[in-house]
């Protein structure tokens, strides 16, 4: 069984050649709200991160994968974070950086691949995500995959001078 390859996209490990792409994504202030980033990252720090990307998820407690299509176009990034094997849970997140590839079902396919990987290969019991109340595209994407809204965190994030609510969604492996 191949868990990280779909019909239109596949998920791959980070490579040293991804340095410029990761640097661009991490320093895009328009998406800092999604990752709670507040300061820019240097290429030096990202290079160090890429050098450590080979660490096992059990050691690093996270896994970042590149979403690619079969024409070798980089579509975005998908993450497993806060990995807790003892409790068999982890957070997941996705970012489609290629605007031309949005709303084509590729993010949904990538998310489905990652969920399958988490449940079959990592043997997790549940995965969860945190989504800003006004991020309707992400809410739709995750609920389409079966995630249930289990809570609202009021005034959770301070963004551009305003507090924003954030939903907690979870998917339990049945």
C-alpha positions as CSV (number, residue, x, y, z in Angstrom):
1,X,0.0,0.0,0.0
2,X,1.3,3.4,-1.0
3,X,0.0,6.0,1.5
4,X,1.6,9.2,0.3
5,X,0.7,9.0,-3.4
6,X,-2.7,10.0,-4.7
7,X,-4.3,10.3,-8.2
8,X,-3.2,13.9,-8.7
9,X,-0.7,14.7,-5.9
10,X,1.9,13.1,-3.7
11,X,3.5,14.1,-0.5
12,X,7.3,14.1,-0.3
13,X,9.9,14.8,2.3
14,X,11.7,18.1,2.4
15,X,14.9,18.4,0.3
16,X,17.8,20.8,0.5
17,X,16.5,22.2,-2.8
18,X,13.4,23.4,-1.0
19,X,15.4,26.1,0.9
20,X,14.2,29.1,-1.3
21,X,10.6,27.9,-1.3
22,X,10.5,27.4,2.5
23,X,12.2,30.7,3.1
24,X,9.5,32.4,0.9
25,X,6.6,30.7,2.7
26,X,7.9,31.3,6.2
27,X,8.5,35.0,5.5
28,X,5.2,35.7,3.8
29,X,3.6,38.0,6.4
30,X,0.1,37.4,4.8
31,X,0.1,33.9,6.2
32,X,1.8,34.4,9.6
33,X,-1.6,34.4,11.2
34,X,-1.9,30.7,10.3
35,X,1.3,29.7,12.0
36,X,1.4,32.3,14.8
37,X,4.6,33.6,13.4
38,X,5.7,37.1,14.4
39,X,9.2,37.4,13.1
40,X,11.0,36.6,9.8
41,X,13.2,33.5,9.4
42,X,16.7,33.7,7.9
43,X,17.9,31.4,5.2
44,X,20.5,30.2,7.7
45,X,17.8,29.0,10.2
46,X,15.7,27.4,7.5
47,X,18.8,25.6,6.2
48,X,19.4,24.3,9.7
49,X,15.8,23.2,9.9
50,X,16.1,21.4,6.6
51,X,19.3,19.6,7.8
52,X,17.2,18.3,10.8
53,X,14.2,17.3,8.6
54,X,15.4,13.8,8.4
55,X,14.7,13.2,12.1
56,X,12.1,10.6,12.9
57,X,8.7,12.0,13.9
58,X,9.0,10.2,17.2
59,X,12.1,12.3,17.9
60,X,11.1,15.6,16.3
61,X,7.4,15.4,17.2
62,X,6.6,16.9,13.8
63,X,6.7,16.1,10.1
64,X,6.5,18.6,7.3
65,X,5.9,17.3,3.7
66,X,5.8,19.1,0.4
67,X,2.6,18.6,-1.7
68,X,3.6,18.1,-5.4
69,X,1.7,17.2,-8.5
70,X,3.0,14.7,-11.0
71,X,4.5,17.5,-13.2
72,X,6.8,18.2,-10.2
73,X,5.0,21.5,-9.4
74,X,5.1,22.4,-5.8
75,X,1.6,23.0,-4.6
76,X,2.1,23.6,-0.9
77,X,3.0,22.2,2.5
78,X,1.3,19.8,4.8
79,X,2.3,19.2,8.5
80,X,1.9,16.9,11.4
81,X,2.7,18.7,14.6
82,X,2.5,18.2,18.4
83,X,2.8,14.5,17.7
84,X,2.1,12.5,20.9
85,X,2.5,8.8,20.4
86,X,1.6,8.0,24.0
87,X,-1.8,9.6,23.5
88,X,-1.9,8.6,19.8
89,X,-2.8,12.1,18.6
90,X,-1.4,14.9,16.5
91,X,-2.3,18.2,15.0
92,X,-2.3,18.7,11.2
93,X,-2.2,21.7,9.0
94,X,-2.1,22.4,5.3
95,X,-1.1,25.4,3.2
96,X,-1.7,25.5,-0.6
97,X,0.9,28.1,-1.7
98,X,0.2,27.8,-5.4
99,X,-2.9,30.0,-5.8
100,X,-3.6,28.7,-9.3
101,X,-4.0,25.2,-7.8
102,X,-6.5,26.2,-5.2
103,X,-10.2,25.0,-5.4
104,X,-9.2,22.1,-7.6
105,X,-9.5,19.4,-5.0
106,X,-5.8,19.0,-4.6
107,X,-5.7,20.1,-1.0
108,X,-8.5,17.7,-0.2
109,X,-6.6,14.9,-1.8
110,X,-3.4,15.8,0.0
111,X,-5.2,16.0,3.3
112,X,-6.8,12.7,2.7
113,X,-3.4,11.1,2.1
114,X,-2.0,12.6,5.3
115,X,-5.0,11.4,7.4
116,X,-4.6,7.9,6.0
117,X,-0.8,8.0,6.8
118,X,-1.5,9.2,10.3
119,X,-4.1,6.5,11.0
120,X,-2.3,3.6,9.2
121,X,1.4,4.2,9.4
122,X,1.6,6.2,12.7
123,X,-1.3,4.3,14.2
124,X,-2.9,7.5,15.6
125,X,-6.3,7.5,17.3
126,X,-7.1,11.1,16.4
127,X,-5.9,14.1,14.5
128,X,-7.0,17.7,15.1
129,X,-6.7,21.1,13.6
130,X,-7.1,24.7,14.8
131,X,-8.8,27.0,12.3
132,X,-9.7,30.7,12.5
133,X,-13.4,31.3,12.6
134,X,-13.2,33.4,9.4
135,X,-11.2,30.9,7.4
136,X,-14.2,29.4,5.6
137,X,-12.1,27.6,3.0
138,X,-10.2,25.6,5.6
139,X,-13.3,24.9,7.6
140,X,-14.9,23.5,4.5
141,X,-11.8,21.5,3.6
142,X,-11.5,19.8,7.0
143,X,-15.2,19.2,7.6
144,X,-15.4,17.6,4.1
145,X,-12.8,15.1,5.4
146,X,-15.0,14.2,8.4
147,X,-13.6,16.6,11.0
148,X,-16.0,17.6,13.7
149,X,-16.1,21.0,15.3
150,X,-15.6,20.3,19.0
151,X,-15.0,23.8,20.4
152,X,-14.7,27.5,19.9
153,X,-11.7,29.3,21.5
154,X,-12.9,32.9,22.0
155,X,-10.5,35.8,21.4
156,X,-7.8,33.2,20.8
157,X,-5.5,35.0,18.4
158,X,-4.6,38.7,18.3
159,X,-4.3,39.6,14.6
160,X,-3.9,43.1,13.2
161,X,-5.3,44.8,16.3
162,X,-8.3,42.5,16.7
163,X,-9.0,39.3,18.6
164,X,-10.2,36.4,16.5
165,X,-12.0,33.3,17.6
166,X,-10.5,29.9,16.6
167,X,-12.3,26.5,16.1
168,X,-10.9,23.2,17.3
169,X,-11.8,20.4,15.0
170,X,-11.0,16.7,15.5
171,X,-11.2,13.5,13.5
172,X,-11.2,10.2,15.5
173,X,-10.1,7.1,13.8
174,X,-13.0,4.7,14.0
